[in-house]
């Protein structure tokens, strides 16, 4: 009987990916003028992350986490959280 591979979770900092993608690409827009550079860059970065993993590192689960964009309990625990 084959051993079941352990589950492997990857957490991705979605806010960081979006920020990097937005600033890494030139302004790109759809035919109606809606900017899409951050979305396209985000997807490309996520696909690259998964594509570049070795088979033994490939996660069974993936979650993308986004900051709330306001003060949270983390600021109460650590006042310098995201201070820069």
C-alpha positions in Angstrom: 0.0 0.0 0.0 1.4 3.4 -1.0 1.9 6.0 1.6 -0.3 9.0 1.3 1.7 12.2 0.7 1.3 14.7 3.6 -0.9 17.7 2.9 1.1 20.9 2.2 -0.3 24.4 2.6 1.2 27.5 0.9 0.2 30.9 2.2 0.7 33.8 -0.2 0.8 37.5 0.9 -1.8 38.7 -1.6 -1.3 42.4 -0.8 2.4 42.1 -1.3 1.9 40.3 -4.6 -0.5 43.0 -5.9 1.8 45.8 -4.8 4.8 44.2 -6.5 2.8 43.4 -9.7 1.3 46.9 -9.9 4.7 48.6 -9.7 6.6 46.0 -11.9 4.5 46.3 -15.0 3.8 49.3 -17.2 0.2 50.6 -17.2 -1.9 48.0 -19.1 -5.6 48.5 -19.8 -8.5 46.6 -21.3 -10.3 47.9 -24.4 -12.6 49.9 -22.2 -9.8 51.6 -20.3 -9.9 49.5 -17.1 -6.4 49.0 -15.7 -5.4 45.4 -15.6 -1.6 45.4 -15.0 -1.9 44.5 -11.3 -4.3 41.6 -11.9 -2.2 40.3 -14.8 1.0 40.6 -12.9 -0.5 39.0 -9.8 -1.8 36.0 -11.8 1.6 35.6 -13.6 3.5 35.7 -10.3 1.2 33.1 -8.8 1.5 30.8 -11.8 5.2 31.2 -11.8 5.4 30.3 -8.1 3.6 27.1 -8.7 5.3 26.3 -11.9 8.8 26.7 -10.5 8.3 24.4 -7.5 9.8 21.0 -7.4 7.3 18.1 -7.3 8.2 17.4 -3.7 7.4 21.0 -2.8 4.2 21.4 -4.6 1.4 22.3 -2.2 -1.9 20.3 -1.9 -3.6 23.6 -0.8 -3.0 27.3 -1.5 -4.4 30.3 0.2 -4.0 33.9 -0.7 -4.3 36.3 2.2 -5.1 40.1 1.8 -4.6 42.7 4.5 -7.8 44.4 5.8 -6.4 47.9 4.9 -7.1 49.3 8.3 -5.9 48.9 11.9 -6.4 45.4 13.2 -5.6 43.4 16.4 -2.1 43.0 15.0 -1.5 46.7 15.6 -2.5 46.3 19.2 -0.1 43.4 19.7 2.7 45.1 17.8 2.3 48.9 17.4 5.0 49.0 14.6 3.1 46.4 12.5 3.4 47.6 8.9 4.8 51.0 10.1 6.8 51.4 6.9 
